[in-house]
């Protein structure tokens, strides 16, 4: 991997504040009744040579 593709601290992947919510649909007209918070404010970094999976 080229030097320019990496962040200054050696991370090849860096995510801050990741949020993913899935809407809960309800009723005949499928209005949104709430949400399932799968991920809420996650920070993640992967350095060269590390495995994510």
N, C-alpha and C positions, 0 to 999 in steps of 0.2 A: 504494500500500500504506500502511496506517495506521502511525503511529509505534509503536503498541503491538504490532504484529505483527513488528517488526524487533528484533533483539538490540541491545544497547547499543553495539556496534561497527559497526553497519550491515549485518550479515549477515541475509539473509532465509532462509537454510538453513544449519544448522550441525550436523555429525555428528562425534562423537568416539568412537574405538575401535570402529568398525564391524567386525563379524565375520560371515562367511557360509561355512559348511562344508557340503559335500554328502556324505552317507554313501555308501560303496562297499558294495554288497550282493553276497554271494557264496554259493554252495552251493545245494542243493535247497531249504532252508528260508529262504533269503535273509537270513542273519544279517549283521550289519554287520562288515566286515573292515577297515575303515579309513575315511578321509575325504579328499576333495579340498578343499584350503583355497583357495577362490576369492578371498576377501578376509579379511585377518587384521590387525586393528588399524589401520584407515585413518581418518584425520582429514580432513574436508572442510568447506569453507565457501564459500558463494556469496553475493556482495553484490548489491544492487540494480543492475540494468543489465548484469550479467554473464550469459553463456550457458553452460549445461552440456549437453553432448550429444556 
